[in-house]
């Protein structure tokens, strides 16, 4: 079997590492995660934001449709 035209496998490019770590190394658990009540609060905030998003999107779509209808009506007058 001929190996002409075959290339050797590529080696992955080494990634640069951050040589300056934050104070303490950056491995510390954030305070809001360590405290159960704060963690639940963050989860509730995120859930509320997710639930409000479709309603806001629907309201914006309805407003855009009303504006487009008003523009069509204005063009016919």
Helices and strands as residue ranges (DSSP letters): G 23-26, H 31-34, H 36-76
